[in-house]
Amino acid sequence: MKFTLFPESEIFKIISLVDANCQEIETFSSDSGGDRRVLGGDGSLRIQLEDREYILQLIYDSSGAGSIWLGHFQSLGAP
């Protein structure tokens, strides 16, 4: 996953998602609404990989050094 952080608005912009074979993944959506490539500072991204759906959460913490955390990355269902 490649993304850009816009710290002033606390959003992530997804540049690209690739699978284990470096193939572009196009089956994803954001819970932020609107542009699926825009993820709010505590929003979630749903990604379809083969027969499984995953949810990824990125969190931007603007206090201190301005850290980015991976909130969780989990499968929502078995194949």
C-alpha positions in Angstrom: 0.0 0.0 0.0 1.3 3.4 -0.9 -0.5 6.5 0.5 0.0 10.2 1.2 -0.9 11.8 4.5 -2.3 15.3 4.5 -1.7 16.2 8.2 -3.5 19.5 8.1 -6.8 17.8 7.3 -5.9 14.4 8.9 -6.7 12.4 5.8 -4.9 9.7 3.9 -5.0 9.5 0.1 -4.5 6.0 -1.2 -2.0 6.1 -4.2 -1.9 2.3 -4.9 -2.7 -1.1 -3.4 -1.0 -4.2 -4.7 -1.2 -7.9 -3.9 1.6 -10.4 -3.2 2.2 -10.6 -7.0 2.5 -6.8 -7.3 -0.8 -6.7 -9.2 -2.9 -3.6 -8.7 -5.9 -4.1 -6.4 -9.0 -2.2 -7.5 -11.6 -3.8 -5.3 -11.5 -1.6 -2.2 -13.7 1.1 -0.6 -13.4 3.7 2.1 -15.9 4.2 4.9 -15.2 8.0 4.7 -17.8 8.3 1.8 -17.1 10.0 -1.5 -13.8 9.2 -3.1 -12.8 5.6 -2.2 -9.1 6.7 -2.3 -9.6 9.1 0.6 -9.5 7.8 4.1 -10.3 9.9 7.2 -7.7 10.0 10.0 -9.4 7.2 11.8 -11.4 5.7 9.0 -11.4 2.2 7.6 -10.6 0.7 4.2 -12.3 -2.5 2.9 -10.1 -4.5 0.6 -11.1 -7.6 -1.4 -8.2 -10.1 -1.9 -9.2 -13.3 -3.7 -12.2 -14.7 -1.8 -11.6 -12.7 1.4 -12.5 -9.2 2.5 -10.2 -7.4 4.8 -10.6 -4.2 6.8 -7.6 -1.9 7.4 -7.6 1.1 9.7 -5.0 3.8 9.6 -4.8 6.3 12.5 -3.1 9.6 12.4 -2.0 11.0 15.8 -1.2 14.7 15.4 0.1 15.2 18.9 3.8 15.0 19.5 5.7 13.6 16.5 2.6 13.0 14.4 2.6 9.2 14.4 0.7 7.0 11.9 -0.7 3.8 13.5 -2.1 0.7 11.9 -5.3 0.3 14.0 -6.1 -3.2 12.7 -5.9 -5.4 9.6 -8.2 -8.3 9.8 -10.0 -10.7 7.6 -13.8 -10.4 7.7 -14.5 -13.9 6.3 -13.0 -17.2 5.3 -12.8 -18.3 1.7 
